[in-house]
Amino acid sequence: MNSLEYADCIITALGESFCKEPKMQVRALSELTVYTGDESFRRRAQDLCERYELCPTCLNQLKLVQWREDRGDGMFELMSEYQCPHCERQNNNTIE
């Protein structure tokens, strides 16, 4: 696991000066992860995907899916998860 000395400064500058669009930031951070091997870029991209409810694979908006699960004796639990309608994958917080 590599760590650049100025990774935090690069991440801050990326969001403040270069691009404000979350999808563009995730793309740039993912590319920086590939080129530098620095995990802080990947973690920041994951954080942005989670915060803006973006699919970490295709960057489309995730959809909240809810259902009731039977717990017996007439009891139900409301379950929910985010899914990507485009690639039909659950949000597992990974950048591939």
Number of C-alpha atoms within 10 A of each C-alpha: 6 10 13 14 8 8 16 14 10 15 19 11 12 16 15 10 8 13 13 11 9 17 21 15 20 24 15 18 25 21 14 19 19 13 9 13 16 17 19 19 25 21 17 17 26 21 16 18 26 17 10 13 19 25 29 27 18 14 20 16 18 23 17 12 11 11 11 11 11 11 9 7 6 6 9 12 10 9 10 11 12 19 20 22 14 14 12 10 15 16 19 13 16 13 18 8
